[in-house]
Every structure is written in structure tokens, then in C-alpha cells.
Amino acid sequence: MTSIDKYAYISKLNKMNPMLKFVIAVLSMVVCLGMDHIAVSVLIFLAMSWLTVARGKISLKYYVKLLRIPLFFLVVGVLTIIINITSQPADLVSIPVFSKYVSISSEGLFTGIVLVFKAFGTVACLYFLSLSTPMFEITQVFNQLRCPKIFTELMLLIYRFIFLLMDTSHMMVISADSRLGYMTKKTWLNSTGMIAGSLFLKSFKRSMRMYNAMEARCYDGTIEFLNEEKPVKKRQIVLTVIYFVCILAVGIIFRLKGWMQ
């Protein structure tokens, strides 16, 4: 079981109806992307983070660690938006380079900030769903939405094989480290090359063993799970409606007032 699955099972929100959690996460992402406003993105990020950490009792340290994963890609993407090469100096920062300027404009900086908040808002929505809902329940949601069976089963198997690949890599790194394979730069390069060369083969063998185990348990091309009834409570529906009304009201008010456009 992967660490994300472990947290999904121990989350206090695990008893909540998976379809309701799916609707909350997806609609929150739609609002975050559609409203395109800092205030809305911040509120959605705070709300989703509060639900995940405070209500779901997920470790704050682990949650922050997960938030750091998309940070590198976000920084690279934002820098390409903020920093521009222009023929005229910008109003914020301008560094002359030959006949051009490496510049940062206030408009570009603000666009980058909006993108950062929007990205973290949508990421928080995904983490809310993945850290409170086991993967098999998410596939059940897609089945309820009448998605093709092949789609949900491929999604489940690919998800499992990705972490199988990561687990195999982790064990190989530990094995190489126990044999002093990372003592010097030369041994580090040698160990890394050997792991990279045999990782796919070992992972493929493990995946075949897993498939054989599934066939030994009468796998006929369809993955079935035992469903646990998790009814939606009226209180949860009321709170969900209030949440979206507040988010939309804040976004509309801020746009009408012209604040943080």
C-alpha cells in the first residue's frame, strides 16, 4: 500500500460519501480556474487544506511535503511568464543586455502571482480527494458516472504500477546504499546506472507476478470491489452549498469592486 493510500484509509473523511467528495473537489477546481481571481484561489486553497489537515487529521508535515512536489515545475513555469526579453525597459525591473532588456513588468509579476495561487488552489483540491478517498472508491465514482469499464480499470492498474515502479526503485537504492554504492562520485554513477538499467526489467517481473496472482484469484478482466454504503447526510449537503455560495459571492464581489484584478 502506498503512503497516499494509507493516509486515505486513516483519514477521518474516509467515512464521507466518495461521490460528494468528488463533486466538491471537481467543482472547486472548476470555480478556481473559471473565476480566475486571487481571492477565490486563496479561499479554495485554505478551505481544501483545512478539510484535509484539520478535518481529515492528515499530518501537516506530510501535507506540506506533498505541496512541495509541484513547486519546482510551478517556479519554472512562472519564471517564463514573469521574465521577458523586450526592446523597451519595463516599469519594474530592467537589465540591459546588448540591445535588449531582460525585464520584469508589474503586469507580468501579477500574472505570475495569480498563476501560483490558482495552481496551488487546484492542487489542494486534488490532495483533498486523494488523501481522503482510496483509489478503488474513486474508480467506483467513475463507474457511477457511467465511464467505460476499460477506462476505470486501466486507471487503477496504471496507478498501481506507477507505485510498484517507485517501490522497486526505492528497494534497489536501499540495497545499493547498504553495499556502499554511494560513497564516491564514481560509485554513485555506477550504482545509478545499474539501477536505471535493471529497474524496468525488475518492475516488469513484479507486475507479471501481480497479474499471475490476480488470475489465480479468478480474474476475468473485471476488477470488482466490495462497496461500503456511505450515505450523504443532509448536514453535509447544506455545508457544501454554503461553501460554494460563499466562494462564488466573494469572487463576484471582488470582481465588481475591481479589487486584486
Buried (B, 14 or more C-beta within 10 A) or exposed (E): EBEBBEBBEEBEBBEBBBBBBBBBBBBBBEBBBEBBBBBBBBBBBEBBBEBBBEBBEBEEEBBEEBBEEBEEEBEEBBEEBBBBEEEEEBEEBBEEEEEBBBBBBEEBBBBBBBBBBBBBBBBBBBBBBBBBBBBBBBBBBBBEEEEEEEEBBEBBBEBBBEBBBEEBBEEBBEEBEEEEBBEEEEBEEBBBEEBEEEBEEBBBEBBEEBEEEEEEEEEEEEBEEEEEEBEEEEEBEEEBEEBBEEBBEBBEEBBEEEEBE
